Amino acid sequence: MSELTKILYVEDEPDIQAVASIALADVGGFTLEVCSSGEIALDKAATFKPDLLLLDVMMPEMDGPSTLEALRKLPETANTPAIFMTAKVQTHEVEHFKSIGAIDVVAKPFDPMTLAQTLRDIWQSQGL
């Protein structure tokens, strides 16, 4: 099992981005690359080489699923585990996100004090 240390985080909403950044970097101790759009994520992913992709679902232009699809075409992120963050967490929605390549889904709003541990728990449950 490898350790989860580097997260590429894509979120277009500045307030949510700020709270999650504190939760993951300051509280969780992760190395974080924060991107406010899918396009920026594509630019940064290859050089950052994340252990995990954390993607907001609802974003303008490139949404989370299309961002994941584009990241899968890059050799550096073709097999990087991905987790979606969304308010859409009904069973059929979660199943859809998993069917397009997510290992899990984190519900919004999330608890900033437990977000880092939630991601670690998902990581370990996947045997990564």
DRENDO-722203 format. One line per 3 residues: number of its first residue (from 1); for each residue y negated, z, x negated of N, C-alpha, C. Coordinates in Angstrom, 1 decimal. Example, Ala and Ser with C-alpha at 12.3 -4.5 7.8 and 13.67 -1.06 7.14 Angstrom:
# residues 2
1) 5.7 7.8 -13.2 4.5 7.8 -12.3 3.3 7.8 -13.2 | 2.2 7.1 -12.8 1.1 7.1 -13.7 0.0 7.9 -12.9
***
This chain:
# residues 128
1) 1.2 0.0 -0.8 0.0 0.0 0.0 -1.2 0.0 -0.9 | -2.2 -0.9 -0.5 -3.4 -0.9 -1.3 -4.5 0.0 -0.6 | -5.5 0.4 -1.4 -6.5 1.2 -0.8 -7.6 0.3 -0.2
4) -8.1 0.7 0.9 -9.2 0.0 1.6 -10.5 0.5 1.0 | -11.3 -0.4 0.3 -12.5 0.1 -0.4 -13.7 -0.9 0.0 | -13.5 -2.2 0.2 -14.6 -3.1 0.4 -14.5 -3.8 1.7
7) -15.6 -3.6 2.5 -15.6 -4.2 3.8 -16.8 -5.2 4.0 | -16.4 -6.3 4.5 -17.5 -7.3 4.9 -17.7 -7.1 6.4 | -19.0 -6.6 6.7 -19.3 -6.2 8.0 -20.3 -7.1 8.6
10) -20.0 -7.8 9.7 -20.9 -8.7 10.3 -21.3 -8.2 11.7 | -22.6 -8.0 11.8 -23.2 -7.4 13.1 -24.6 -7.9 13.2 | -25.0 -8.5 14.3 -26.3 -9.1 14.5 -27.4 -8.1 15.0
13) -26.9 -7.0 15.6 -27.9 -6.0 16.2 -28.3 -5.0 15.1 | -29.6 -5.0 14.7 -30.0 -4.1 13.6 -29.8 -2.6 13.8 | -29.9 -2.1 15.1 -29.6 -0.7 15.3 -28.2 -0.3 15.1
16) -27.3 -1.2 15.6 -25.9 -0.9 15.4 -25.5 -1.1 14.0 | -26.0 -2.1 13.3 -25.8 -2.4 11.9 -26.2 -1.1 11.1 | -27.3 -0.5 11.4 -27.8 0.6 10.6 -26.9 1.8 10.8
19) -26.5 2.1 12.0 -25.6 3.3 12.3 -24.2 3.0 11.6 | -23.7 1.9 11.8 -22.4 1.6 11.2 -22.4 1.6 9.7 | -23.5 1.1 9.1 -23.7 1.1 7.6 -23.7 2.5 7.1
22) -24.4 3.4 7.8 -24.4 4.9 7.3 -23.0 5.4 7.5 | -22.3 5.1 8.6 -21.0 5.7 8.9 -20.0 5.2 7.9 | -20.1 3.9 7.5 -19.1 3.4 6.6 -19.4 3.6 5.1
25) -20.6 3.4 4.7 -21.0 3.6 3.3 -21.3 5.0 2.9 | -22.2 5.7 3.7 -22.6 7.0 3.3 -21.5 8.1 3.7 | -21.0 8.0 4.9 -20.0 9.0 5.4 -18.6 8.6 4.9
28) -18.3 7.3 5.0 -16.9 6.8 4.7 -16.7 6.5 3.2 | -17.7 6.2 2.4 -17.6 6.0 1.0 -17.1 4.5 0.7 | -17.2 3.6 1.7 -16.8 2.3 1.4 -17.9 1.5 0.7
31) -17.5 0.5 0.0 -18.4 -0.5 -0.5 -18.6 -1.5 0.6 | -19.9 -1.8 1.0 -20.1 -2.5 2.2 -21.0 -3.7 1.9 | -20.6 -4.9 2.4 -21.5 -6.1 2.4 -21.9 -6.3 3.9
34) -23.1 -6.1 4.2 -23.6 -6.2 5.6 -24.2 -7.6 5.8 | -23.7 -8.3 6.8 -24.2 -9.6 7.1 -24.7 -9.6 8.6 | -25.8 -10.2 8.8 -26.4 -10.2 10.2 -26.0 -11.5 11.0
37) -25.2 -12.3 10.4 -24.7 -13.5 11.1 -23.4 -14.0 10.4 | -22.7 -14.8 11.2 -21.5 -15.5 10.6 -21.8 -16.4 9.4 | -22.9 -17.1 9.5 -23.3 -18.0 8.4 -23.5 -17.2 7.1
40) -24.2 -16.0 7.2 -24.4 -15.2 6.0 -23.0 -14.7 5.5 | -22.1 -14.3 6.4 -20.8 -13.8 6.0 -20.1 -14.9 5.2 | -20.2 -16.2 5.7 -19.5 -17.2 4.9 -20.1 -17.4 3.5
43) -21.4 -17.2 3.4 -22.0 -17.3 2.1 -21.6 -16.2 1.1 | -21.4 -15.0 1.7 -21.1 -13.9 0.8 -19.7 -13.5 0.6 | -18.8 -14.0 1.5 -17.4 -13.6 1.5 -16.7 -13.9 0.1
46) -16.9 -15.1 -0.4 -16.1 -15.6 -1.6 -16.5 -14.7 -2.8 | -17.7 -14.4 -3.0 -18.1 -13.6 -4.1 -17.8 -12.1 -3.9 | -17.9 -11.6 -2.7 -17.7 -10.2 -2.4 -16.2 -9.8 -2.4
49) -15.4 -10.7 -2.0 -13.9 -10.5 -1.9 -13.5 -9.2 -1.2 | -13.8 -9.1 0.1 -13.5 -7.9 0.8 -12.0 -7.6 1.0 | -11.7 -6.3 1.2 -10.4 -5.9 1.6 -10.2 -6.1 3.1
52) -11.3 -6.0 3.8 -11.3 -6.0 5.3 -12.5 -6.7 5.8 | -12.3 -7.5 6.9 -13.4 -8.1 7.7 -13.6 -7.3 8.9 | -14.8 -6.9 9.1 -15.2 -6.1 10.3 -16.2 -6.9 11.1
55) -15.9 -7.5 12.2 -16.7 -8.5 12.9 -17.1 -8.1 14.3 | -18.4 -8.2 14.5 -18.9 -8.1 15.9 -18.4 -9.3 16.7 | -18.1 -9.1 17.9 -17.6 -10.3 18.7 -18.8 -11.1 19.3
58) -19.7 -10.4 19.9 -20.8 -11.1 20.6 -22.0 -11.3 19.6 | -22.2 -12.5 19.1 -23.3 -12.8 18.2 -23.8 -14.2 18.6 | -25.1 -14.5 18.4 -25.6 -15.8 18.6 -25.1 -16.8 17.6
61) -25.1 -18.0 18.0 -24.6 -19.1 17.1 -23.1 -19.0 16.8 | -22.8 -18.3 15.7 -21.3 -18.1 15.4 -20.9 -16.7 15.9 | -20.1 -16.7 16.9 -19.6 -15.4 17.4 -18.5 -14.9 16.5
64) -18.0 -13.7 16.7 -16.9 -13.1 15.9 -15.7 -14.0 15.7 | -15.1 -14.5 16.8 -13.9 -15.3 16.7 -14.2 -16.6 15.9 | -15.4 -17.2 16.1 -15.6 -18.5 15.3 -15.9 -18.1 13.8
67) -16.5 -17.0 13.6 -16.7 -16.5 12.2 -15.4 -16.3 11.5 | -14.5 -15.6 12.2 -13.1 -15.4 11.7 -12.4 -16.7 11.4 | -12.5 -17.6 12.3 -11.9 -18.9 12.1 -12.5 -19.6 10.8
70) -13.8 -19.5 10.6 -14.4 -20.2 9.5 -14.0 -19.4 8.2 | -13.9 -18.1 8.2 -13.5 -17.3 7.1 -12.1 -17.6 6.7 | -11.2 -17.9 7.7 -9.8 -18.2 7.4 -9.7 -19.5 6.6
73) -10.7 -20.3 6.6 -10.7 -21.6 5.8 -11.1 -21.4 4.4 | -11.6 -20.2 4.0 -12.0 -20.0 2.6 -10.8 -19.3 1.9 | -10.4 -19.8 0.7 -9.3 -19.2 0.0 -9.4 -17.7 -0.2
76) -10.6 -17.2 -0.4 -10.8 -15.8 -0.7 -10.6 -14.9 0.5 | -10.7 -15.4 1.7 -10.6 -14.6 2.9 -9.5 -15.2 3.9 | -8.7 -16.1 3.4 -7.7 -16.7 4.3 -6.7 -15.7 4.8
79) -6.4 -14.7 4.1 -5.4 -13.7 4.5 -6.0 -12.3 4.6 | -7.3 -12.1 4.6 -8.0 -10.8 4.6 -7.8 -10.3 6.0 | -7.3 -9.0 6.2 -7.2 -8.4 7.5 -8.6 -8.4 8.2
82) -8.6 -8.6 9.5 -9.8 -8.6 10.3 -9.7 -7.6 11.5 | -10.8 -6.9 11.8 -10.9 -6.1 12.9 -12.2 -6.5 13.7 | -12.1 -6.6 15.0 -13.2 -6.9 15.8 -13.8 -5.6 16.4
85) -15.2 -5.6 16.5 -15.9 -4.5 17.2 -16.5 -5.1 18.4 | -16.2 -4.5 19.6 -16.7 -5.1 20.8 -16.6 -4.0 21.9 | -17.5 -4.3 23.0 -17.3 -3.5 24.2 -16.2 -4.0 25.1
88) -15.8 -5.2 24.7 -14.7 -5.9 25.6 -13.3 -5.4 25.1 | -12.9 -4.3 25.7 -11.6 -3.7 25.2 -10.6 -3.5 26.3 | -10.7 -4.4 27.4 -9.6 -4.4 28.3 -8.4 -4.9 27.7
91) -7.2 -4.6 28.2 -6.0 -4.9 27.5 -5.9 -6.4 27.2 | -6.2 -7.3 28.2 -6.1 -8.7 28.0 -7.1 -9.2 26.9 | -8.2 -8.6 26.9 -9.2 -9.0 25.8 -8.7 -8.6 24.4
94) -8.2 -7.4 24.3 -7.7 -6.9 23.0 -6.5 -7.8 22.6 | -5.6 -8.1 23.5 -4.5 -9.0 23.2 -5.0 -10.4 22.8 | -6.1 -10.9 23.4 -6.6 -12.2 23.0 -7.1 -12.1 21.5
97) -7.9 -11.0 21.2 -8.4 -10.9 19.8 -7.3 -10.8 18.8 | -6.2 -10.1 19.2 -5.1 -10.0 18.3 -4.4 -11.4 18.1 | -4.4 -12.2 19.2 -3.7 -13.5 19.2 -4.5 -14.4 18.3
100) -5.8 -14.2 18.0 -6.5 -15.1 17.2 -6.7 -14.6 15.8 | -6.0 -13.5 15.5 -5.9 -13.0 14.1 -6.4 -11.7 13.7 | -6.9 -10.9 14.7 -7.4 -9.5 14.4 -6.2 -8.6 14.3
103) -6.2 -7.6 13.4 -5.2 -6.6 13.3 -5.4 -5.5 14.4 | -6.7 -5.4 14.8 -7.0 -4.4 15.8 -8.4 -4.6 16.3 | -8.8 -3.8 17.3 -10.1 -3.9 17.9 -10.7 -2.5 18.0
106) -12.0 -2.3 17.6 -12.7 -1.0 17.7 -13.7 -1.1 18.8 | -13.6 -0.2 19.7 -14.5 -0.2 20.9 -15.9 0.2 20.5 | -16.9 -0.5 21.1 -18.3 -0.1 21.1 -18.6 0.5 22.4
109) -19.4 1.5 22.5 -20.0 2.2 21.3 -18.9 3.0 20.6 | -19.1 3.1 19.3 -18.1 3.8 18.4 -18.8 5.1 18.0 | -17.9 6.0 17.6 -18.4 7.3 17.1 -18.7 7.2 15.6
112) -19.9 7.3 15.1 -20.2 7.1 13.7 -19.5 8.1 12.8 | -19.2 9.3 13.3 -18.6 10.3 12.5 -17.1 10.0 12.2 | -16.5 9.2 13.1 -15.1 8.9 13.0 -14.8 7.4 12.6
115) -15.8 6.6 12.6 -15.6 5.2 12.4 -14.8 4.9 11.1 | -15.2 5.5 10.0 -14.5 5.2 8.7 -13.0 5.6 8.8 | -12.8 6.8 9.4 -11.4 7.2 9.5 -10.6 6.3 10.4
118) -11.2 5.9 11.5 -10.6 4.9 12.4 -10.1 3.7 11.6 | -11.0 3.1 10.8 -10.6 1.9 10.0 -9.5 2.3 9.0 | -9.5 3.4 8.4 -8.5 3.8 7.5 -7.1 3.9 8.2
121) -7.2 4.5 9.4 -6.0 4.7 10.2 -5.4 3.4 10.6 | -6.2 2.4 11.0 -5.7 1.1 11.4 -5.1 0.4 10.1 | -5.8 0.5 9.0 -5.3 0.0 7.7 -3.9 0.5 7.4
124) -3.8 1.8 7.5 -2.5 2.5 7.1 -1.4 2.1 8.2 | -1.8 2.0 9.4 -0.8 1.7 10.5 -0.3 0.3 10.3 | -1.0 -0.6 9.6 -0.6 -2.0 9.4 0.2 -2.1 8.1
127) 0.3 -1.0 7.4 1.0 -1.0 6.1 0.3 -1.8 5.0 | -1.0 -1.9 5.0 -1.7 -2.7 4.1 -2.0 -1.9 2.8
***
